[in-house]
């Protein structure tokens, strides 16, 4: 499957700022055709790349005050099943990390609730399907309905949110049920309206599997950007040392030919 992804960010730095960008696909650079260009007031500036867990890559920019533009494009060519490569090795420390509560996935506050709702369902694919279906039916997808600081408990009480809220609630419920779970930021061909997308991943049957309660894009088309405990680890833009004024975010993601079918009753891995 050949997938084409891009993003365009425009924002003003009001003071000198230390920027962290997580927009590049989480793959070794030699396996994709990609380009990242960062300019300030029209002049190119250096973006230094550093590795992140699970194949992610963060680009760091020291930007003076001015108008910043970030343009990223990539073509990803996966032969056959995009998740057909080797299964990610997961150690005990990592499993424990993704069982713990985190900033936006407060699983410790949902243990009693999750147990009452799902205690009769055994761990495995059936539990992932049950949690995904429950969250998808419980929440209404409403753009702009949540605040950047809202976590899983606020989403549960509000009964609405956007993709990151759905993912945080799935992650928190699964951790409360003692299933390791994490959040992945992705490009999502087929997503409407187009934007960055967030999905959950759960560790069952000795592999990480995608859980997307929004059902807004086929899982086989997704392209991983970065992975972490929750949105605190996966933001597409972070600024330190200076304020920024975001002007525009434009994301595109599409595949050559038809989008793949998605059988939600089957497990799916993210490449």
Buried (B, 14 or more C-beta within 10 A) or exposed (E): BEBBBBBBBBBBBEEEBBBBBBBBBBBEEEEBEBEBEBBBEEEEBEBEEEEBEBBBBBBBBBBBBBBBBBBBBBBBEBEEEBBEEEEBEBEEEBEEBBBEBBEBBBBEBBBEBBEEBBEEBEBEBEBBBBBBEBBBEBBEBEEEBBEEEBBBBBBBEBEBBBBBBBBBBBBBBBBBBEBBBBBBBBBBBBBEEBBBBBBBBBBBEEBBBBBBBBBBBBBBBBBBBBBBBBBBBBBBBBBEEBEBEEEEBEBEBBBEEEBBEBEBEEBBBBB
